[in-house]
């Protein structure tokens, strides 16, 4: 969802993230984040003095006072801080359900005149996505700019738990306007219901970026002409795949996404998981559907109640014999970047978070894939740790090419909108690296040698604030 706050429109590429130029004549502050707020007088006003930390520097106590509810959402239960962009935080109020942009947590904004800009009401989208607001993105440094564009992201890709997510903090409003906490259990373990829920929203949003193509099936006239139809049918029958090779289905892209997002496989009696009692359910167009596994097998002609196996193919033995003792010339082989089995298994066991960031100084765009795993469950909240990280450079056609060299650049990831800086502009930064901050972890990854520097502790406001221009 995009809100146009100004009169003119700028390139939508800027909605992805912002980079910052070191060539500006104005003085720039170093990137930083808010550590905490120390309670101060008058105590009844629930105010606190900001404590910030510049990246790779010590903490700094400021005189700027902010409302503690912006940092301690769980205690006050009035406002949820859900994201940030260019030093402006997005908050959602439980009293009126209004989304606002505020500069209170920006240590370089006015101490005496904090700004709060209410945004227009959100328009209802399919699958209730407007009930789950996750982050904001701005095309310029301030929403007060005449041509500023604000993008509201109702949902994003993977979500582990309310604070186990390294990219977003979500808030969900009930019909009474009070905050209802997100189900913190693992999505696979939640109770089966006949209603589309918040986790279905998550999965559906992930599927929106997936191209749904028509099903592929054998062309019977061709297989008949080749004389292999009976062989194919016998093979599929033997391996228990029924007549799926000849099954033609029309393409219903959005319905398929809804189906895949809500599909669940479960046993009504978990203590006695019998195959013929297993159930398969899904929700399409808000309608709940379910069937037994055996009924699903009947739809596709799959075998039931018996073990299926792939028949032996002599060609397999010939292939591996050639690999073992054949005339293999390495210089004629094509090279490919293949991950080791250990890395492959690690990445497959993690939650994947994708960040798109643009460097304005170099004109480059990068896609960062961050692989995180739950290391601890604390009071129902998952604490996530970065296990692996990959950077891809996008070319002019949108192709992503893996790289371990981004030159003098540093990529910053947090619960805020990502951004990119030149390390040479700030002496404390490491070139060719990625800085990441979330609720439980602060990590620096040097890409060339994959050196990881990690801190693991709670962070109240994991919003990295990009450099601010000051006089």
N, C-alpha and C positions, 0 to 999 in steps of 0.2 A: 504494500500500500504506500502511495506517495502523496505527500501533502505539499502543495505549492504555496509557500508563504510570501513569495515576492511577486513581482510583475512579469519578469522574464524567466525563461527556462535555460538551464545550462546542460552541458553534456551529461547524460546519465551515467557515464563511466565514473564520474566523481562520486556517485552514490556507493560505489564499492568500498572505497576507503580514501583517505587523503594522505598525501605525502607533504613534506615541508621543505622549503628551499632554505639553504644556508646562505644564500647570496643576498638576502634581504638586508637593507641597511639598518633596519630596526634591530634592537637587541632582543635575543630570544632566550627564554628560560630553558633549562634542561628538562627532559622528560621526567615525570615524577608520578607518585600515587599517594593517596591518603592512607595513613596507618591507623589513626584513631582520632577521637575527639575527647579531650579531658573535661569533665564536668566543671563548670565555673558558675560564678554568681551572675545574675540572680538564679538560684537553684530551681525555684518554682517555674522558671521559663524553660527548663530542660534544654539548656544550651551547653555547648562544649567548644573548647578551643582546638582548632585543627592541629594535628601532628602529621607531617608529611615526610616522605623519603624520596630524595632524588635517586635515580637509578644508579646503583653501585656507590651510593654515598650514605652518610649517617642521617639519622632522623633529625627533623627540624621542627621545633615548637613555634607555632604562629599565634598571633593575637586574634586572628579571624575566628569569629564565633558562628557556629552552625547549629541547627536543630538536630538533636541527637537521634530523632526518629529516622533521619536520612541514612544513618549508619547502623542503628540497632533496630532493624525492622521487626525482628521477632519479639522484642521486649515491648515496644509501643503498639504494634499491630494496627497502625493507622495508615502508613504509607509503605509501599514497596518500591525500592530503587531497582530498576530492571535493566538498565543499560546506560551507555554514555557515548558521546561523540564530541571530539574537539573540546573536552573539558566541561561540556554540558551534560548533566545527568538527566535521565528520563525517569519520572516517578509516576506512580499510579496511586490515586487516593481511594481509600475504602469508603470515604464519606459520600463522594459524588461520582466516583468512577471516571474522573477526568485524567487524561494523560497530560503531563506537564514537562517542559524543559526548564531546568534550573541551573544556575551557575554557582550555587552555594558551596559545592565541594571543589570548585576551582580555586586554588590558593592564591591565584593572581588576579581574580575578579574583585570587584568592589567589596570592601569589608562592611560598609555602612548601607549600601543600596543593593542587596541581592535581587536578582531578577528571576521571575517565574512567568513562563509563557504557556498558557493553556492551549492545547491543540484541539481542533474540531473533533466531534464525535466520530468514532470509527464506523464504517459502513459494514454491515453484515456480509461475511464471505462464506463460501461453502464449507461445511464441516466445522462450523463454529470457530474458525481460526481467530476471529477478532476477540474472543474471550481470553486468549492466551497471547499476551504481548511480550515480546522477547528482547527487542533491542531497537535502536534508532541509528540512522545514518544521515549525516548532513553534508551538503555539497560545499559549504564554506565554513569559516571558523565560527560564525555566529548566526543563530536563527533570525537575528534582527537585520541581517543584510538584506537589501532590497530584492536580490535575485536568489536568495537561499532556498534550496529544496530540502525538505525533510522526508526521509523514507522511514515508514514504520514497518518493522518486520514482525508480523503476527506469530509466525512459527519459524523454526529453523531445523537443521538436520538432527543430529543425534542428541538425545537427552537421557542422562542416567538417573538423576534425581533432582530435587529442588535446588540443592547447592552442590551436587556432584558434577554439575556441568561446567566445563571450562570456558564456555563461550556465552552463555546466557543465564539470566535469572528470570524465572517466570512468576507471574502472579495471576491468579484466577479469581474472578468475582462471581459470587452466587447472586441469585435474584434479589436478595436483601441488601446487597452492597457490601457485605462483609467478606473478608478474605477467607478463602477455603484453601488449605494447604494441598499441594500436589501429592498424590499417592507416592510415597517414598520407597515402596517395595519395588523389586525388580519387575519390569513389565510382564515378563514371562510367568511370574508367580501370582499375578493379580487374579481376583475372582472373575469367573466368566459371567458376563451380564449380556442382556439383549440390547444394550444402549451403546452408541458410539461414545467413546470416552477420550480423555486427554492423551492417552498413549496412542490411540488410533490417529489422533491429530498429528502426533509426532511422526508416525510411520508414513502417513499420507503425505506429509510435507516432504519427506525424504523421497517419496516416489514421484513427486511432481517434476523432478529433474531427470526422470528416467524415460527414455523413448520407448513407447509400447508399439511393437511391430506386429503385423499379422502373423498367425501361426504358420510354420512351415510344414509341409506334408509332401508325401511322395506323389509324383505325377504318374497315375496308374497307366495311362497310355504308353508312357515312356518305359516304365518297368515291364509292361507286357511285351513291348517291342524288343526289349533286351532279354526277355525270357527269364527274369529274375523275380517276378512278383511272388511266386509260390515260395521261393527261398527266403524272401524278406518276411513274408507272413509267418513262415515256420520259425525263423530266428526270433521275431518279436514275441511269438507265442512261447518259445522256449525260455526266454528271459523274463517272462511275465509282464510284458509291456502291451499286451492286447493289440488293439488295432489303432493305436495312437499315431502310427506312421501315416495312416490314411485318413486321419480325422481333420477335417477342415472347419475352422471356426472364424467367424467374422471378428474384426478388430473393434473393440469398444474401449478406447484408451482410458478414459476417466473411470469407467466402471471397473476396469481391470486394476487400476491403482487403488480404488476403494477396497476391492476384494483382497489384494495383496496386503494392504495396510491393516486390515481387520481379521485376517485369517488366523484361526486358532485351532490347535489340535490338543485334545485333552481326554482324560478318562473320568467319567462320572464317579467311579469308585476307585480312588487312587490306591487303596490297599489291595485291589484286585484288578490290575491293569490288563484285562483280557482284550485281544485284538478285535474281536467281533463286537465289543461294547464301546470301543473308542469312538469319539465324536469329532467331527470337523465342522466348524462354524465360521461364518463371515457376515459382514454387513454391507449391503449395497443399497444406495438411495434411501438410507435410514431404515431399511428393512432387515431384520435379523433372519438369517437362514442357517439351518443345521442339518446334518445327515450323518449316518454312521460311516465308518471307514469302508465297510463292505459296500455300502450304497455308492460311495465315491468310486470304488473299484469297478462297479457295474457301469458307471458312466463312461469310463475309458476302456473297459474290457480288460482290466488288470486281473491277474490271477489272485485267488484268495485261498487262504488256508494251506498253502504249500510253499516250499522254498524254491526260489528261482536262482539260476546261476548263468553266467555268461559262458557259452561253449568255448572250447579250446580252439584257438586260431593258429595254425602252423606258422603263419607269417610272423607272428609275434616272436617265435623262436629264431627265425631267420634274421629279424631286425636286431635282436640283442646279441646274436652270434656275430653279426657284422660289427657292432659296437665293441665287442670284446676282442675280436681277432681279425677284423676286416682291414682293408687297405685304406685307412683313414688319414687324410692329409689336413693337418690343422690349419695351415695358411689359407686353404680354400674354404674353410668354414666361416659362416657369417657370425659376427659377434652380437651378443645380446646381454643386457644387464639382468642377471638372474639373482634373485635374493637367495640367501642360504636357507635351508629348511628351518633352522632355528629362528631366524628373523621372520620368515614367512609365518611360522606357527605363532610367534609372538604378536605379530600385527593382526592375525586373524582372531586372536583372543581379546583384542582391545576394542574400545569404542573409538570411532574415527571422527575427528572434527576437522572441517575444511574451512580455511580462511583465505579470502581473496584480498590482496593488498596491492596498491599501486604506488610506485615511486614517481613523484612529480619531477624530481630533479633529474632522473635518467629516462623517464618515459616508459619504464619497464613495468610489467604486471606479473605478479607471482601468485601461485596457488600453494598454500602450505597445508600439508596433511599432518595432523597431530594425532598420535595413537596413545590413548590413555587407558589405564586399568584401575579398577577399584582396589585399594590396598587395605581399607579399613571401613567398617560401618560403625559410625558413632551416633548413637541415639536415632537410628533410622536414616542417617544421612551418609551418603557415600563420599569418602575422601579419595580423590583421583590423583594418579601420578602419571606423568608423561614417560612412556616407555620407549617411544621412537618418534622421529620427526623427519619429514621429507619436504623439500622445496622444489617446486616446478616453475619454470619460466614459460610464460605464454607468448607464443609468437603472434604475428599479425592475423593469422587465421584461427586463433583460439586453441592451437595445439599446445599441450603441456609437455615440456621436456624437463626431465629430472636434472637438477644441477646441484653441485656442492660448492659453487663459487658465485656469490652475488656481489663480489668486489668490496667496495667501501661501505656497502649498505648494511643497515641493521633493521630487522623486521620486528615490530612490537605487537604481541598478541595479548589480549586480556578480555575481560567481560565487556570492554568498550570496543568501539570500532577500531580495527587494526590500522596501523600506519607504518611508515617507512622513513628512515633518516640516514643521512651520511654520518658515519662514525667519526670522520675527521672534523665534523662541526662541534663535537663534544668530546673532550679528551678521555672521559671515563668509559666511553663505549668501545666495544670490541667489533672491529669490522668483520664482515662475512659471518654474521651470527643472527640468531633469533632469540629474542627475549619474550618470555611467557609468564603471565601472572593470572592466577585464579584464586578461588576461595581458600585453597589449602596448599598451594605450591607456587614458588617463584623459581624459575629455571632459566638458565642461559645455555644455549647450545651453539658451540662453535662448529660451523659446518664442515670445514676442511678436514679436521681430524676427528670430528664428532666428539668433541670434549664437552661433557655435561657438568655444569655447576648448578647445584640444586639446594633450595631451602624449602623445608616442609613445615609450615605452621599456618594458623588461621590468618586470613586477611579479610578485614571487614568490608573494604571497598576496593575490590581488585579491578580498578579502572585506571589504566595507564593514561596519563594526561599528556598530550603532545606538547611540544614547545609553544609557548605563548609569546606574542610580541608585546614588549613593554617599552616605554619611553626612557 
